[in-house]
Amino acid sequence: MSADKITILYVDDEENNLFSFKATFRIKYNVLTALSGDGALAILEKTLVHIIVTDQRMPGMTGVEFLEKVLEKYPDPMRILLTGYADMDAVVDAVNKGKIFHYLAKPWDEEELDLTIQSAYAKYLEKLQLKETNAKLEVSNEQLEFLLRQKLLS
């Protein structure tokens, strides 16, 4: 596994979908898979993940419920929701509660999903850069405030 590969966590309760996703994308990306939201959360505790792709309809925890939990502890990964059902309520919930980057219908189209992953990763890097810039600005601001206080005291 190359260190510069995008790490994707794919969550689906159907093993065939996990195998298919991994077979399709394993050469281009570092692909991790989980059969449930709980299994995926365990992976997130140990591994830096850039992009999460999850199915909506899963027993125990829906994709939206899983993404809500992810958002609480791991806000950085970009989130993509897949569903085989025309369930607009799930899509609305995913946008509002799970703060998804993109929604795709199942069965997924390999090219469309790959382009979505690339776009999501570009947004991930953009957010990371913004975070770093804000941290630098905060330090600069603190230094300026210190210098101003020193000037006022002298």
Secondary structure by P-SEA (a helix, b strand, c coil): cccccbbbbbbcccaaaaaaaaaacccccbbbbbccaaaaaaaaacccccbbbbbcccccccaaaaaaaaaaccccbbbbbbbccccaaaaaaaaacccccccccccccaaaaaaaaaaaaaaaaaaaaaaaaaaaaaaaaaaaaaaaaaaaac
